[in-house]
Structures are given as C-alpha cells and as structure tokens.
Amino acid sequence: YNLESKSVFEFKFKEAGMAQQRRSYNTKQRAAVLSCLTEQSRRFLSVDEVYDILRDGGASVGRTTVYRTLQTLVDEGVAAKVVTPGTGESRYRILETDGTDEGQLLCLDCGCALPLDCSMLKGFSEHVESHHGFVIDRSRTVLYGYCSACAARREGER
C-alpha cells in the first residue's frame, strides 16, 4: 500500500468540504485501512481480514487501530458496516461517492458485495413507505445470500 499518496479519506473530505482540522487526523495507519478498503471495494471485509491484508502488505498497524479506524469511517459516512446474521460479525466496505450505493447483495461465504441496482428495490421502498409509513434507507439495504459461485459450490457439496 502506497502510504505516501493522498488517501481516499482526504479526497472525500475535500470533496465534501469538511474542515481542515478533520483531515489532520489522517495517519499512515488510517491511509492504509482506506487503501485496503478501496482495493477490496467489491467485498465487505471483517476487521481480521483488513488486519491480515495490511500485515501481509507490510503495514505496521494493530488490530485495535483497524477496528477503531473502520468504525470512524462508518461514523463519517465513508464506509458501510453490516452485521453477518448468525455470527454477528461486523463487515465493512468503502462507499461509492457517486451515489450508486442504493443496496447491496452480500455473499455469506466469500463476502463479495454486489450492487442491487434494480428498480424493484425502489418500488419496494415506495410500497413500504406508502402502505406502512416506514421510509427505507436504500443506501443501507443489504440482502444476505450466496453469490453464483458460492451457491454452485454449496450445491456441489450436497
């Protein structure tokens, strides 16, 4: 990971017009976590997966720092967090800045995230709002299941 280059974090905050003091907390460890999430943008990663990727890449970062950085990125709206059903494990993914994060399909085996760019989600959201008085935040909508490769592998194991 190139820790000397400008990070995604710095770019996103400049783009969002955030105060200069917020960017001053951009450490090498934070830049490494952001770089990892950016390079793995099609997957939701656990804290341990981010930690292992960074350590394997030669970054000097602690597991607690990875966890805190990921949680801060979620709080700032830079990353998304989902909780895996059954295990309760938190998984993280960088959010797109172009507004295309309207919903995700999350594979429970490999962790890949696929965009749910389907008009049905919008129609479903409108139905829920008009008939049930509940507004769905589509940017946080995640459907859990298995990608085609993992579903085929699971079927072959039966």
ABEGO torsion letter per residue (X at the ends): XBAABBBAAAAAAAAAGBBAAAAAABBAAAAAAAAAAAAAAABBBBAAAAAAAAAAAGBBBBAAAAAAAAAAAAAAGABBBBBBBGAGBBBBBBBBAAGABAEBBBBAAAGBBBBBBBAAAAAAAAAAAAAAGBBBBAAABBBBEBBAAAAAAAAAAX
